[in-house]
Amino acid sequence: MKVFLSFAVLAVLLLVHSSQAVYVQDGDLKFSLESVKKLKELMDEKRDINPHLVASVPRYFPCDEEDLPEEFQAVCKREDAPKIFERLDLAVQDADLCEICANAACAGCF
């Protein structure tokens, strides 16, 4: 009986922990960590590898991507969208730190 109780407590703790949504915040905007990871993936795919050309190439704007998560559509309508996307990209440079909320932009961790 004691082993069953311990297992039940562990299962409840895991369920509570998994239901806690980690999100990334930029000012008053909040986005799920999974969506921000997808954004970073899109941005990394388009980022130029040659550092000498970066200054001459216009910044990538992810709003033109079909795979952009829906929750970023409102950001795309804002004038400051490029800056928001840059900050979100920086916030998840090391996604593991975000998942444990070691980064100030990330919250909702257990």
C-alpha positions, -999 to +999 in steps of 0.1 A: +000+000+000+028+024+009+045+018-025+012+025-043+008+057-024+043+069-032+036+061-069+004+080-068+020+111-053+048+109-079+022+106-107+003+136-094+035+157-091+044+148-127+010+157-139+010+191-121+045+198-134+036+189-170+005+211-169+026+241-160+031+260-192+065+276-197+061+309-216+084+336-228+074+372-221+084+403-239+069+433-222+031+426-219+032+399-246+034+362-236+041+333-259+044+296-253+080+283-251+072+258-279+060+285-302+091+306-295+113+276-302+095+272-336+101+309-343+138+305-335+140+275-357+125+295-386+148+324-380+179+302-377+170+285-411+170+319-428+200+335-410+229+340-433+259+319-424+285+344-437+291+370-409+306+394-435+273+396-453+250+400-423+252+439-423+243+442-460+214+417-459+180+430-446+168+414-414+147+383-418+110+389-411+093+356-401+057+369-407+060+357-443+065+321-433+036+296-436+049+277-406+049+307-382+028+298-351-006+314-350+001+333-318+026+355-336+001+369-361-008+398-338+029+407-335+032+408-373+008+437-374+029+458-350+056+483-360+080+470-335+076+433-347+112+429-359+125+440-325+101+417-307+112+387-328+148+395-322+143+396-284+123+364-284+151+348-305+176+359-279+155+347-250+157+311-263+193+310-274+197+283-248+162+268-246+172+246-216+178+277-195+143+289-205+127+256-195+141+259-160+133+297-159+170+307-155+163+334-181+143+364-168+121+364-200+109+329-192+082+321-166+057+295-156+082+270-144+076+247-115 
